[in-house]
Amino acid sequence: MGSRRNSVHQSIIYAFSVSLLGYALLALTALALTLLVGLATGYRSSLTFFTLALLTFRLSEIHWAFVLFPPLAAACGTILLSKTPLHRTLAAGLGLSSPYVLIALVYVLMRAGEFPLEIVIPWVLWIFVVGVVSSVAVDRFRFAE
């Protein structure tokens, strides 16, 4: 019983470590993209509009608390996926990208048109890659132990 409880505890710590590290890397990526767009076009986009729009798919415009939705949902997704036969790093990539896919699907089903697919698809693929990299980093540096 103690071994199982320890295993569950470790998977929760791992999932939150991967999610928080991944979200921090995504925040840095979104900030870098904001700065690159400004340098390339000469147009300084709003940090709130562009960076938070990428990071939260505009949920932060509803309420600032939604800034926490992607990492919390990613941690839950990673915990659930880690209990499947998927490889741990694949589960982390899918877990981190799952809230973004969910939000994008809601926008598509509601015909909201908030994000063009030309932005959503590469961004979600990048989020998957960041999830895999975060998983490898957590495993390598043993943050989860």
Stockholm file with secondary structure:
# STOCKHOLM 1.0

chainA/1-145         MGSRRNSVHQSIIYAFSVSLLGYALLALTALALTLLVGLATGYRSSLTFFTLALLTFRLSEIHWAFVLFPPLAAACGTILLSKTPLHRTLAAGLGLSSPYVLIALVYVLMRAGEFPLEIVIPWVLWIFVVGVVSSVAVDRFRFAE
#=GR chainA/1-145 SS CHHHHHHHHHHHHHHHHHHHHHHHHHHHHHHHHHHHHHHHHSCCCCIIIIIHHHHHTTGGGTCGGGGGHHHHHHHHHHHHHHTSSSCHHHHHHHHHHHHHHHHHHHHHHTTCCCSCHHHHHHHHHHHHHHHHHHHHHHHHHTTTC
#=GC SS_cons         CHHHHHHHHHHHHHHHHHHHHHHHHHHHHHHHHHHHHHHHHSCCCCIIIIIHHHHHTTGGGTCGGGGGHHHHHHHHHHHHHHTSSSCHHHHHHHHHHHHHHHHHHHHHHTTCCCSCHHHHHHHHHHHHHHHHHHHHHHHHHTTTC
//
